[in-house]
Amino acid sequence: MIEQEAGLIVEKKHHDNFTVLYVEGLIKLGESAEFFSSALENVLRNENTNVIIDFTKIDYIDSTGIGELVGYLGKFSTQNRKLILVNPSERIQKLLKLAKLDSIFKIYGSEDEAIAAESGTGARA
């Protein structure tokens, strides 16, 4: 399923007990951050899977987008589910490290690497 709004595209696929969100565009204050948040909220409420966010095509994320990530990390954690980041750009990795968030998020270089490392634990679909 592909959804698009405010210059942000979110494609959702399922792989084992993971929901993978392929996000493309900018995540910043305003409609794009709200759309990103609603995509995460939809998975939180309607599915019982761990979530992988593929950052390959995310060009930019501001503090609002980072705030949404942190907020949803907490929401998924309270349900014993994982929120995993895949392939963030060097710029986004530096931003996460600067904010000391690289230690709270599980970050992998690829979707396959994340699934291999995280399978068998956490939520089941």
N, C-alpha and C positions, 0 to 999 in steps of 0.2 A: 504494500500500500504506500503510495506517495502522496504527501500533502505539501502544499506550498502556500506561503503567505509572507508578506513584508520582505521579500527578497531572500527568504530562508526556505530551503527544501528539506523535508524530513521523509526518508524512506524507511519503512519498518519491515524487517524480515525476522523469521524465527529459525534458530539453529539449536537443536537439542533443548536444553532448559534455559536458553538465552533468547532474549529479544534484542536484536541488533538494530540500533538507530543510525542510519547513514545520514549525517547532517551536512548540508552544503550551504555556504554563504557566510553572513555576518551575524553574530549573536551580540546584540548591544541593547542599551536602554531603549524601551519603546516596544513596538509591535513584534520585532523579531525575538526579543527576550520572552515576551508573553507567549508567543507561538511555541518557542522551545520549551517553556515551562508547561504548556498545555500538552505537548507531546509526551513529556515525562509523566505528567499527572495521569494521562490516559493509560499508560503502561502500569503505573502504580495501582490504579483502581481496578483495571479490567483484566490484568494478567497476573500470574503468580510465578514469574520468571526473574532470573537475574538479568541485568541490563548492561549491554555494551554500547557505548557511544563511540562511533567511528569518527574521529576528528580529521581524517584525511583531507576533506574538502572544506573544512572550516577555515575561512580566511582571517577571521578576527573574532575575538571574544573580549568584551570589556568587563568591568567589575560587576555589572549587573548580571551578566551571563555566568561569571564565576560564582556569584552569590546564589544563583539558581542551582548550579551544580552542587554546591556545599549543602544547600537546603534539602535537595533531593537525596543526597548521599545519606543524610540523617533519616529521612523518611523511609528509604529502602532498608537501611540498617535496622530500624525498629521492627521491620517485618522479616528480619533475618535473610535479606536479599542483598545482592551485590550490585554496585554501580561501578562499572569498569570503563576506563578511558583507553582508546586505542589510537595510536599513531598521531598524537598531537604534534603540531609543527614545532620547530626549535624555539620560535618566539613564544608559543603558548607554554611549552615546557619551562622556559625561563620564568614566565609569569607565575606559573604554579609553584616553582621553586622559591621565587622571591616571596610569595605569600605563605611559604611553608606548607603548601597543600600537596606537594609531591609525596609527602610521607603519609597522607591520609587516603589518597586515591590509589587504587591499583591501576598502574599504567603499563601497557604493553605495546610492542612495536607493530603487531598485526592481530587481526581478529582470530586467526588460527592459533597463534601463540596464547592469546587470552583464554580461548576455549579449552585448549589443552591444559593450561595451568590451573584453571578454575573449575573444570568439570568434576562432578562427583561430590561437590560440597554445596551447601546453601540450598536455595529453593528448588523445587521441582515443578515442572509444568503440569 
